[in-house]
Amino acid sequence: MRKKLIIISCLFIVSQFANAQSTNWSDNIATIIYSHCSNCHRAGGLAPFPLMSFNDVDTNSVDIYNAVLNKVMPPWKADPNYVHFKGEFNLTQQEITDITSWINNGKPTGNLANAPTPPVFQIGSQLPVVDMTLNLPVFVVDSAEDQYRTFVVHSNFTSDTYINAVEYIPGNNAIVHHIVIYNDPTSASWNFDQADPAPGYESNGTMAASADAQFMGAWAPGAGIFSFPGNFGIKVPAGADFLVEVHYAPGSQGATDSTKVNFKFITANASTREVYFNALLEYFTGMTDGPLFVPANTVHTFHEAQPIFQLGVPVSLISFWPHMHRVGKSFKAWAQNIAGDTVRLGYVPAWDFHWQLIYNYKKLIPLFTDQAIIGEAVYDNTTNNLDNPYNPPQDIYAGEHTTDEMMLGFFAFTIYQTGDENFIIDSSLLNGGFTICKELFSSLSVSPNPAGSRISLNLYLASESNQTSVDVYNEAGQLIYQNNLGRVAVGLRSHRIETENWLPGIYFIKVKTSTDEIITKEFVKQ
C-alpha cells in the first residue's frame, strides 16, 4: 500500500511539473498580461512601467510576482463572489497560479511565433469619438495640504444635451487625487470663479457653489471611461456651466496641472432615458448608528440607509461608486425590503483609498418603493492599518480632508420602466466563468471587441422567439445595419456581421424578440 501511495505521489508531482513546464509566455502568459495589465501598463497609461512585451514582463517579473500573489494587482477591488460587474479584470486563482509558477520555472517563452500580438491602444484619449472637450486652465498648486479647486467652463449649449460617456484626463497623475464634475444652470459658480484672481476658485470637496448645481460623476485613479447604455445620458440644461472640481493631494505645492474632460453626446429622442448620479448612501443624514467618528486605536462599523420611497419613484441602478478615506477598511451595499429579502449591490472587502473604481452593473438593478438601500462600512484606526494617516493613531472625525473620514455610496440610476429586469448592459453570462443560480437571462456577447473587419454575435435566448431582429446603431443614433433572424429557439445562436467598411467609433446592438425582450450590447470598431 505504501509503495502504491509513493507511486501516486510521484505521478502527481510529475503531472504538476509537466503543467508548469507547459505554461509559457507565447501560449498562456501573454494573453493574461495583455488582457488584464497592459491597459494601464503602457505608454501614456497610469502605471509606472509598460507591460507590452515579453521583455517588459521579464524585466519587472519580481514586482509582478509579488503583486499578483498578494492580489494587489490587477487593482479590481470589488468582490466577484458578492456581485459581478461589467468589465471585471481581476485574475482567477488559476491565472495567478499560472503567472507565479511560470516565473518560478524560469519564464519559458515557448514558440514566440505563436505569441499573440500586443494590443493596440489609441494615443491620448481612449474615447473613440469626442464631441466636446473641457480644457481646464493651467493651475499651480499653492498649498502643502489637501487643495480643492473648482474650474468653471461655459457649455454654450443652446438646448438640453445628454452626455452618454465621460473621460477624465488628469494633467498630472502624480498630484490629481480625484475629480468631480457638476453642471450649474445658474451663474453663481461662474461668478465665484470670476471673483477669484487665480484660475478657478477654492472649494472644499463637499458641495458646489450653487445650490442648483447637479452632480454628474467623478474620477479616481484606476477609473476608465464612464459610460452608460446606448440611449441613456445625464441631462445638461441649455446654457448651463460645467464645474470641474480637482482634488490635489497633500505635498503637491508648486506642481502644475491642466486637466481635461471629454464628453460623448447622444441625440435625444422619445426613448432617451435620463441618468442621475447621486449619493444615495451618505453620512450627513443617512447614518443609522452615527455620528461618523473613529477614536484612536479602535475598529468601528457604521451603517446608512436610503428608503427608495423617499426618491418618490422606483429606480433602476446602473453603477455603484463607494467612497471612504484612509482608515476605511471595507464597504458593502445591498437593498432590502420589509420582509428581509435582499439584493446585493456591491462589496469592496479591502478598501484602497488610492484606487477607487466606479463599478458598472451587468444589467439594470430595479429597486422599488418597499425597499431601502443599506450601506455598511468598517474603519480601522489602529496601527494594523498601514494606510493610517497618523502614527500613533489619532481620533478621526467626518470631514473633507484626506486625514478626515467619509462614508458615501454613489449610484448612477434612471427612473424604472417595465422590462428593466431584463435589460442587459454587458452580457458575459456565456463566457464569464460563473453560474447564475436564481434565474437564467437571455444574453448577447460580441467578439472580437474592439472589432476589425467583422464581428460575431453570440446570442443566447432563455425563451423561444418567433421573430428576432438585430439592429446596429452608430453613436449618432442612426440605424446602419438591420437583419431579421426569424425564429430562434432556446439556446445559443451565432450571427456574423461584416464591419470592414464601417467608420471607427462606438456602435450599439439591439436585439428584439417576439416576447418584447430587448437585449443590448456596445462594441468598438477600430
C-alpha positions as CSV (number, residue, x, y, z in Angstrom):
1,M,0.0,0.0,0.0
2,R,2.8,2.4,0.9
3,K,4.5,1.7,-2.4
4,K,1.3,2.4,-4.2
5,L,0.9,5.8,-2.4
6,I,4.5,6.7,-3.3
7,I,3.8,5.9,-7.0
8,I,0.7,8.1,-6.9
9,S,2.5,10.9,-5.2
10,C,5.3,10.7,-7.8
11,L,2.8,10.8,-10.6
12,F,1.1,13.8,-9.1
13,I,4.4,15.7,-8.8
14,V,5.3,14.7,-12.3
15,S,1.9,15.9,-13.5
16,Q,2.3,19.2,-11.7
17,F,5.8,19.7,-13.1
18,A,4.6,18.9,-16.6
19,N,1.9,21.5,-16.2
20,A,4.4,24.1,-15.0
21,Q,6.7,23.2,-17.9
22,S,3.9,23.6,-20.4
23,T,3.0,27.1,-19.2
24,N,4.9,29.6,-21.3
25,W,4.7,33.2,-22.5
26,S,3.5,32.5,-26.0
27,D,0.7,30.1,-25.3
28,N,-0.5,31.3,-21.8
29,I,1.0,34.2,-20.1
30,A,1.0,36.9,-22.8
31,T,-2.8,36.6,-23.1
32,I,-3.3,37.1,-19.4
33,I,-0.9,40.1,-19.3
34,Y,-2.4,41.8,-22.4
35,S,-6.0,41.3,-21.1
36,H,-5.5,42.4,-17.5
37,C,-2.4,44.6,-17.3
38,S,-1.5,46.4,-20.5
39,N,-4.3,48.9,-20.5
40,C,-2.6,50.7,-17.6
41,H,0.9,49.4,-18.2
42,R,1.6,51.1,-21.5
43,A,2.9,54.3,-22.9
44,G,0.6,57.1,-21.6
45,G,-1.0,54.8,-19.1
46,L,-1.4,55.2,-15.4
47,A,1.2,52.6,-14.4
48,P,4.9,53.4,-13.9
49,F,6.2,50.9,-16.4
50,P,5.0,49.2,-19.6
51,L,3.9,45.5,-19.9
52,M,3.6,45.3,-23.6
53,S,6.2,42.6,-24.4
54,F,8.0,39.6,-23.1
55,N,11.0,41.7,-22.3
56,D,8.8,44.2,-20.3
57,V,7.4,41.4,-18.2
58,D,10.8,39.7,-17.8
59,T,12.3,42.9,-16.5
60,N,9.5,43.5,-14.0
61,S,8.8,39.9,-13.0
62,V,9.7,40.3,-9.3
63,D,7.2,43.1,-8.9
64,I,4.6,41.2,-11.0
65,Y,5.1,38.1,-8.9
66,N,4.6,39.9,-5.6
67,A,1.6,42.0,-6.8
68,V,-0.2,39.0,-8.3
69,L,0.5,36.6,-5.5
70,N,-0.8,39.2,-2.9
71,K,-3.7,40.2,-5.2
72,V,-2.7,43.8,-5.2
73,M,-2.7,43.8,-9.0
74,P,-4.8,44.0,-11.1
75,P,-6.4,46.5,-8.8
76,W,-10.0,45.2,-9.1
77,K,-11.3,45.8,-5.5
78,A,-14.9,44.5,-5.7
79,D,-15.6,41.0,-4.5
80,P,-16.7,38.9,-7.6
81,N,-18.3,36.4,-5.2
82,Y,-20.7,39.0,-4.0
83,V,-21.7,40.8,-7.2
84,H,-20.4,40.6,-10.8
85,F,-19.8,43.9,-12.6
86,K,-19.2,44.9,-16.1
87,G,-15.5,44.8,-17.2
88,E,-14.1,42.8,-14.3
89,F,-10.3,42.5,-14.7
90,N,-9.4,40.6,-11.6
91,L,-7.4,37.4,-12.1
92,T,-8.7,34.0,-11.4
93,Q,-6.9,31.8,-9.0
94,Q,-5.8,29.7,-12.0
95,E,-4.3,32.7,-13.7
96,I,-2.5,33.7,-10.5
97,T,-1.1,30.2,-10.3
98,D,-0.1,30.2,-14.0
99,I,1.8,33.5,-13.6
100,T,3.6,32.7,-10.4
101,S,4.6,29.1,-11.5
102,W,5.8,30.4,-14.8
103,I,8.1,32.9,-13.1
104,N,9.3,30.3,-10.7
105,N,10.0,28.0,-13.6
106,G,12.3,30.5,-15.3
107,K,9.8,32.3,-17.6
108,P,9.9,30.0,-20.6
109,T,9.0,31.8,-23.8
110,G,7.6,28.9,-25.8
111,N,7.4,29.5,-29.6
112,L,7.4,33.2,-29.9
113,A,6.0,32.9,-33.4
114,N,2.7,31.7,-31.7
115,A,2.6,34.6,-29.2
116,P,-0.4,37.0,-29.6
117,T,0.2,40.4,-31.0
118,P,0.4,43.1,-28.3
119,P,-2.9,45.2,-28.0
120,V,-3.0,48.5,-29.8
121,F,-4.3,51.5,-27.8
122,Q,-5.4,54.8,-29.0
123,I,-2.8,57.5,-28.4
124,G,-4.2,60.1,-26.0
125,S,-8.0,59.9,-25.5
126,Q,-9.4,56.4,-25.3
127,L,-12.9,57.7,-26.2
128,P,-13.2,56.8,-29.9
129,V,-15.4,59.8,-30.6
130,V,-15.1,63.1,-28.6
131,D,-18.0,65.5,-29.0
132,M,-16.7,68.1,-26.6
133,T,-13.5,68.7,-24.5
134,L,-13.3,70.8,-21.4
135,N,-9.7,72.2,-21.3
136,L,-9.1,73.4,-17.7
137,P,-6.7,76.2,-17.3
138,V,-3.1,75.6,-16.1
139,F,-3.1,75.7,-12.3
140,V,-0.1,75.7,-9.9
141,V,-0.9,74.1,-6.6
142,D,-0.2,76.7,-3.8
143,S,-1.0,74.6,-0.7
144,A,1.0,71.9,1.1
145,E,-2.2,70.4,2.4
146,D,-5.2,69.0,0.5
147,Q,-6.3,71.5,-2.1
148,Y,-9.7,71.5,-3.8
149,R,-10.0,73.8,-6.8
150,T,-13.1,74.2,-8.9
151,F,-12.9,75.3,-12.5
152,V,-15.9,76.7,-14.4
153,V,-16.4,76.3,-18.1
154,H,-19.4,77.6,-20.2
155,S,-21.1,74.8,-22.1
156,N,-22.6,77.2,-24.6
157,F,-25.4,74.7,-25.1
158,T,-28.4,76.2,-26.9
159,S,-30.6,73.2,-26.0
160,D,-30.7,70.5,-23.4
161,T,-27.9,68.0,-24.1
162,Y,-27.4,64.4,-22.9
163,I,-24.0,63.1,-22.1
164,N,-23.6,59.3,-22.6
165,A,-19.8,58.9,-21.8
166,V,-17.2,60.9,-19.9
167,E,-13.5,60.5,-20.0
168,Y,-11.3,62.3,-17.4
169,I,-7.7,63.0,-18.3
170,P,-5.6,64.3,-15.4
171,G,-2.9,66.7,-16.5
172,N,-0.6,65.5,-13.7
173,N,-1.3,61.9,-12.5
174,A,1.2,62.4,-9.6
175,I,-0.9,65.1,-7.9
176,V,-4.5,64.7,-9.0
177,H,-6.2,62.6,-6.4
178,H,-9.8,62.7,-7.7
179,I,-12.0,64.8,-10.0
180,V,-15.7,65.7,-9.5
181,I,-18.0,67.3,-12.1
182,Y,-21.3,69.2,-11.8
183,N,-23.4,71.3,-14.1
184,D,-24.8,74.6,-12.9
185,P,-27.8,76.2,-14.7
186,T,-27.2,79.5,-12.8
187,S,-24.4,82.0,-13.0
188,A,-23.5,81.5,-9.3
189,S,-20.4,79.3,-9.9
190,W,-19.2,81.4,-12.7
191,N,-19.3,84.5,-10.5
192,F,-17.3,82.7,-7.8
193,D,-14.6,81.8,-10.5
194,Q,-14.5,85.4,-11.8
195,A,-14.1,86.8,-8.2
196,D,-11.0,84.7,-7.6
197,P,-7.9,86.1,-9.3
198,A,-6.4,82.6,-9.8
199,P,-7.8,80.1,-12.2
200,G,-11.0,78.6,-10.8
201,Y,-12.0,79.1,-7.2
202,E,-11.1,77.5,-3.9
203,S,-13.6,74.8,-2.8
204,N,-13.9,72.2,-0.1
205,G,-14.8,69.0,-1.7
206,T,-18.3,68.8,-0.2
207,M,-20.5,70.9,-2.5
208,A,-20.7,73.2,-5.5
209,A,-21.0,76.9,-5.1
210,S,-24.6,76.9,-6.4
211,A,-27.4,75.0,-4.7
212,D,-28.8,74.4,-8.2
213,A,-25.7,72.6,-9.4
214,Q,-26.2,68.9,-10.3
215,F,-23.7,66.2,-9.6
216,M,-22.6,64.4,-12.8
217,G,-19.9,62.0,-11.8
218,A,-16.4,61.6,-10.6
219,W,-13.0,60.1,-11.3
220,A,-10.3,58.5,-9.1
221,P,-7.1,56.6,-10.1
222,G,-7.9,53.4,-11.9
223,A,-11.2,54.6,-13.4
224,G,-11.6,54.4,-17.1
225,I,-14.2,55.9,-19.4
226,F,-17.5,56.3,-17.5
227,S,-20.3,55.4,-19.9
228,F,-24.0,54.5,-19.9
229,P,-26.1,52.1,-22.1
230,G,-26.8,53.3,-25.6
231,N,-29.6,55.7,-25.3
232,F,-29.0,56.8,-21.6
233,G,-27.5,60.1,-20.7
234,I,-27.1,62.8,-18.0
235,K,-29.0,65.9,-19.0
236,V,-27.2,69.2,-19.1
237,P,-29.6,72.1,-19.4
238,A,-29.2,74.6,-22.1
239,G,-26.8,77.4,-21.1
240,A,-25.5,75.5,-18.0
241,D,-21.9,75.8,-16.9
242,F,-19.7,72.9,-16.2
243,L,-18.0,72.8,-12.8
244,V,-14.9,70.5,-12.5
245,E,-13.5,70.2,-9.0
246,V,-10.0,68.8,-8.8
247,H,-8.6,67.5,-5.5
248,Y,-4.8,67.9,-5.3
249,A,-3.2,65.6,-2.8
250,P,-1.1,66.8,0.1
251,G,2.5,67.6,-0.8
252,S,1.7,68.9,-4.3
253,Q,2.6,72.5,-3.6
254,G,4.4,74.1,-6.6
255,A,3.3,71.3,-9.0
256,T,1.4,72.2,-12.2
257,D,-1.8,70.7,-13.6
258,S,-4.0,71.2,-16.6
259,T,-6.8,68.5,-16.6
260,K,-9.2,67.7,-19.4
261,V,-12.6,66.1,-19.6
262,N,-14.0,64.6,-22.8
263,F,-17.7,64.0,-23.5
264,K,-19.7,61.9,-25.9
265,F,-23.3,63.0,-26.5
266,I,-26.4,61.2,-27.7
267,T,-29.2,62.7,-29.8
268,A,-32.2,62.9,-27.6
269,N,-35.4,61.3,-28.7
270,A,-38.6,59.8,-27.3
271,S,-36.8,56.8,-26.0
272,T,-33.9,58.6,-24.3
273,R,-33.5,57.8,-20.6
274,E,-32.2,60.4,-18.2
275,V,-29.5,59.3,-15.8
276,Y,-29.0,60.7,-12.3
277,F,-25.8,60.2,-10.3
278,N,-26.3,60.9,-6.5
279,A,-25.0,59.8,-3.1
280,L,-28.0,57.6,-2.2
281,L,-25.9,56.5,0.8
282,E,-24.4,59.4,2.8
283,Y,-23.3,60.1,6.3
284,F,-24.8,63.6,6.6
285,T,-28.4,62.5,7.5
286,G,-28.5,58.8,6.4
287,M,-26.3,57.2,9.0
288,T,-28.3,55.0,11.4
289,D,-25.7,54.5,14.1
290,G,-23.5,57.6,13.8
291,P,-22.1,60.1,14.0
292,L,-19.1,59.1,11.9
293,F,-16.3,59.2,14.5
294,V,-13.5,56.7,14.8
295,P,-11.5,57.0,18.1
296,A,-7.8,56.3,18.0
297,N,-6.8,52.6,18.4
298,T,-10.3,51.3,17.5
299,V,-12.1,49.5,14.7
300,H,-15.7,50.6,14.1
301,T,-18.6,49.6,11.8
302,F,-21.2,52.1,10.7
303,H,-24.5,51.8,8.7
304,E,-26.5,54.0,6.4
305,A,-30.0,53.7,4.8
306,Q,-31.9,55.2,2.0
307,P,-35.5,54.2,1.6
308,I,-36.5,54.2,-2.1
309,F,-39.9,55.7,-1.3
310,Q,-38.0,58.9,-0.4
311,L,-37.0,59.2,-4.0
312,G,-40.6,59.2,-5.0
313,V,-40.4,56.6,-7.7
314,P,-38.9,53.2,-8.4
315,V,-35.4,53.3,-9.9
316,S,-33.1,51.1,-11.9
317,L,-29.4,51.2,-10.8
318,I,-26.6,51.4,-13.4
319,S,-23.4,51.9,-11.4
320,F,-22.0,51.9,-7.9
321,W,-19.2,54.0,-6.5
322,P,-18.2,53.7,-2.8
323,H,-16.1,56.4,-1.2
324,M,-14.2,56.5,2.1
325,H,-10.8,57.8,3.2
326,R,-7.6,56.3,4.6
327,V,-8.9,54.4,7.7
328,G,-11.7,52.8,5.6
329,K,-11.4,49.0,5.7
330,S,-14.4,47.7,3.7
331,F,-17.7,48.9,2.2
332,K,-20.8,46.8,1.5
333,A,-24.2,47.8,0.0
334,W,-27.4,45.9,-0.5
335,A,-31.1,46.6,-0.9
336,Q,-33.6,45.1,1.5
337,N,-37.4,45.1,1.8
338,I,-39.6,44.8,4.9
339,A,-39.7,41.0,4.6
340,G,-35.9,41.0,4.8
341,D,-35.3,39.9,1.2
342,T,-32.1,41.3,-0.1
343,V,-30.4,42.3,-3.4
344,R,-26.7,42.5,-3.4
345,L,-25.3,45.9,-4.7
346,G,-21.6,45.7,-4.1
347,Y,-18.8,44.8,-1.7
348,V,-15.3,46.1,-1.5
349,P,-13.7,43.9,1.2
350,A,-10.2,45.5,1.1
351,W,-10.8,49.3,0.6
352,D,-7.9,51.2,-1.1
353,F,-8.1,54.9,-0.8
354,H,-5.6,55.2,-3.7
355,W,-7.5,53.1,-6.1
356,Q,-11.2,53.9,-6.2
357,L,-13.3,52.5,-9.1
358,I,-16.8,53.1,-10.4
359,Y,-18.5,49.7,-10.7
360,N,-21.0,49.2,-13.6
361,Y,-23.6,46.6,-13.3
362,K,-24.0,43.9,-15.9
363,K,-27.7,44.5,-16.0
364,L,-30.1,47.2,-14.7
365,I,-30.9,46.6,-11.0
366,P,-34.6,47.7,-10.4
367,L,-35.4,48.9,-6.8
368,F,-39.0,49.6,-5.7
369,T,-40.6,51.8,-3.0
370,D,-40.8,48.9,-0.5
371,Q,-37.0,48.6,-0.5
372,A,-34.2,50.5,1.1
373,I,-30.5,50.7,0.2
374,I,-28.3,49.7,3.1
375,G,-24.6,50.5,3.5
376,E,-22.1,49.0,5.9
377,A,-18.6,50.3,6.3
378,V,-15.8,49.3,8.6
379,Y,-13.0,51.6,9.7
380,D,-9.6,50.6,11.2
381,N,-8.0,53.4,13.1
382,T,-5.2,51.2,14.5
383,T,-1.5,50.6,13.7
384,N,-2.6,47.5,11.9
385,N,-3.9,49.8,9.1
386,L,-0.7,50.6,7.1
387,D,-2.5,53.5,5.3
388,N,-3.5,55.2,8.6
389,P,-2.5,58.9,8.2
390,Y,-1.4,59.1,11.8
391,N,1.3,57.1,13.7
392,P,0.4,56.8,16.5
393,P,-3.3,56.8,15.6
394,Q,-5.4,59.9,16.4
395,D,-9.1,60.4,16.7
396,I,-10.7,60.8,13.3
397,Y,-13.9,62.8,12.6
398,A,-16.1,63.2,9.5
399,G,-14.7,65.8,7.1
400,E,-13.3,66.6,3.6
401,H,-9.6,66.3,4.2
402,T,-7.6,63.2,3.4
403,T,-7.0,62.8,7.1
404,D,-10.7,63.0,7.9
405,E,-13.3,60.3,7.0
406,M,-16.3,59.9,4.8
407,M,-18.9,57.3,4.1
408,L,-20.6,57.7,0.7
409,G,-22.2,55.4,-1.7
410,F,-22.9,57.0,-5.1
411,F,-25.2,55.4,-7.6
412,A,-26.0,56.1,-11.2
413,F,-29.6,55.3,-11.8
414,T,-32.6,56.0,-14.1
415,I,-36.3,56.0,-13.5
416,Y,-37.7,52.4,-13.6
417,Q,-39.5,51.3,-16.7
418,T,-41.3,48.0,-17.2
419,G,-38.9,45.4,-18.5
420,D,-35.8,46.8,-16.8
421,E,-35.4,43.5,-15.0
422,N,-34.2,42.0,-18.4
423,F,-32.2,45.0,-19.6
424,I,-28.7,43.6,-20.1
425,I,-25.9,46.3,-20.0
426,D,-23.0,43.9,-20.6
427,S,-23.7,40.3,-21.1
428,S,-20.8,37.9,-20.5
429,L,-23.1,35.2,-19.0
430,L,-22.0,32.7,-21.6
431,N,-18.2,33.0,-21.0
432,G,-17.9,34.9,-17.8
433,G,-16.9,31.8,-15.8
434,F,-19.7,31.9,-13.2
435,T,-23.1,30.3,-12.6
436,I,-26.4,32.0,-12.4
437,C,-28.2,30.4,-9.6
438,K,-31.7,32.0,-9.3
439,E,-32.7,32.7,-12.9
440,L,-31.5,32.4,-16.5
441,F,-31.3,35.5,-18.6
442,S,-31.0,35.9,-22.3
443,S,-27.7,37.4,-23.2
444,L,-25.5,38.8,-26.1
445,S,-21.8,38.9,-26.5
446,V,-19.6,40.3,-29.3
447,S,-16.2,39.1,-30.5
448,P,-13.7,40.4,-31.2
449,N,-14.2,43.7,-29.3
450,P,-12.7,46.0,-30.4
451,A,-13.8,44.8,-33.9
452,G,-11.9,44.7,-37.1
453,S,-13.4,43.6,-40.4
454,R,-16.2,41.5,-38.9
455,I,-17.9,40.6,-35.6
456,S,-19.6,37.5,-34.4
457,L,-22.7,37.9,-32.2
458,N,-23.3,35.1,-29.8
459,L,-27.0,35.3,-28.8
460,Y,-28.4,33.2,-26.1
461,L,-32.2,33.2,-25.7
462,A,-33.8,31.9,-22.5
463,S,-37.2,31.5,-24.3
464,E,-38.1,30.9,-27.9
465,S,-38.6,33.8,-30.2
466,N,-40.7,33.6,-33.4
467,Q,-39.3,36.8,-34.8
468,T,-35.9,38.1,-33.7
469,S,-34.4,41.3,-35.1
470,V,-30.8,42.6,-34.9
471,D,-30.3,46.3,-35.3
472,V,-27.0,48.2,-35.1
473,Y,-26.8,51.9,-34.5
474,N,-23.9,54.3,-34.6
475,E,-23.2,57.0,-32.0
476,A,-25.5,59.4,-33.7
477,G,-28.4,57.0,-33.2
478,Q,-28.5,56.2,-37.0
479,L,-29.5,52.7,-37.9
480,I,-26.7,51.3,-40.0
481,Y,-27.5,47.6,-40.0
482,Q,-30.6,45.5,-39.7
483,N,-31.4,41.8,-40.1
484,N,-34.3,39.6,-39.1
485,L,-33.1,36.3,-37.9
486,G,-36.7,34.9,-37.9
487,R,-37.4,32.1,-35.4
488,V,-34.7,31.5,-32.8
489,A,-35.0,28.6,-30.4
490,V,-33.9,28.5,-26.8
491,G,-30.2,28.3,-26.6
492,L,-27.2,29.7,-28.5
493,R,-27.3,31.3,-32.0
494,S,-24.3,32.9,-33.7
495,H,-24.6,35.6,-36.3
496,R,-21.7,37.3,-38.3
497,I,-21.7,40.9,-39.4
498,E,-19.2,42.4,-41.8
499,T,-17.9,45.7,-40.4
500,E,-14.9,46.3,-42.7
501,N,-16.4,49.4,-44.3
502,W,-17.7,50.9,-41.0
503,L,-16.2,54.0,-39.6
504,P,-14.2,53.8,-36.4
505,G,-16.3,54.5,-33.3
506,I,-18.7,53.1,-30.8
507,Y,-21.7,51.1,-32.0
508,F,-24.8,49.8,-30.2
509,I,-26.5,46.5,-31.0
510,K,-30.2,46.0,-30.1
511,V,-31.8,42.5,-30.4
512,K,-35.5,42.4,-30.1
513,T,-37.5,39.2,-29.7
514,S,-41.2,38.4,-30.2
515,T,-41.7,38.4,-26.5
516,D,-40.7,42.1,-26.4
517,E,-37.4,41.3,-24.7
518,I,-34.7,43.8,-25.7
519,I,-31.1,42.9,-25.3
520,T,-28.4,45.5,-25.9
521,K,-24.6,45.4,-26.4
522,E,-22.0,48.1,-27.1
523,F,-18.8,47.5,-29.1
524,V,-15.9,49.5,-30.6
525,K,-14.9,49.4,-34.2
526,Q,-11.2,50.3,-34.6
